[in-house]
Amino acid sequence: MFSAIIRNITFWLKYAEMEMRHRFVNHARNVWDRAVTLLPRIDQLWYKYIHMEEMLGNMAGARQVFERWMAFEPDHQGWMAYIKASQTATAQCLGQDLLALALVGGVVNGLPPSFVLPALIPLV
C-alpha cells in the first residue's frame, strides 16, 4: 500500500503545492527533492521543481536541479528546456553587465547615458 502511494505522481504534486500554498518553501523543496529522488524518470516532477525555484527567483537552485536532472539523461524536451534556461540566464547576465557598464562608465561608445540607458533597460 505504501509503495503505491510513493509511486503516485498526483500525491507528490498535491503535497508540494499544499506546502507552497501555506508558504512553507523549504518544506516544498524537501517534497520535490524526495519526489525526484524516488521517481527520477518522471519529467513533470522535475519541471515543477525547477518552476518553483524560478518563481522564487532562485536561479542558482533551478540550475542545480537542472544539472541533477541531466544526470538521468532525460528526453529531448528536457535537454531543450535546460538549454533555453541557460540561454535566458546568460542573456539576463549580459543585460545586467551592459547596464552596469553604462552606469559606471557614464558614456558608451560616445553616446550619453540618457540615450543608452533606455535602450538597455529591456535587456534586464
C-alpha positions, 0 to 999 in steps of 0.5 A: 500500500505504501509503495503505491502511494510513493509511486503516485505522481498526483500525491507528490504534486498535491503535497508540494503545492499544499506546502507552497500554498501555506508558504512553507518553501523549504518544506516544498523543496524537501517534497520535490527533492524526495519526489525526484529522488524516488521517481527520477524518470518522471519529467513533470516532477522535475519541471515543477521543481525547477518552476518553483525555484524560478518563481522564487527567483532562485536561479542558482537552485533551478540550475542545480536541479537542472544539472541533477536532472541531466544526470538521468539523461532525460528526453529531448524536451528536457535537454531543450528546456535546460538549454533555453534556461541557460540561454535566458540566464546568460542573456539576463547576465549580459543585460545586467553587465551592459547596464552596469557598464553604462552606469559606471562608465557614464558614456558608451561608445560616445553616446550619453547615458540618457540615450543608452540607458533606455535602450538597455533597460529591456535587456534586464 
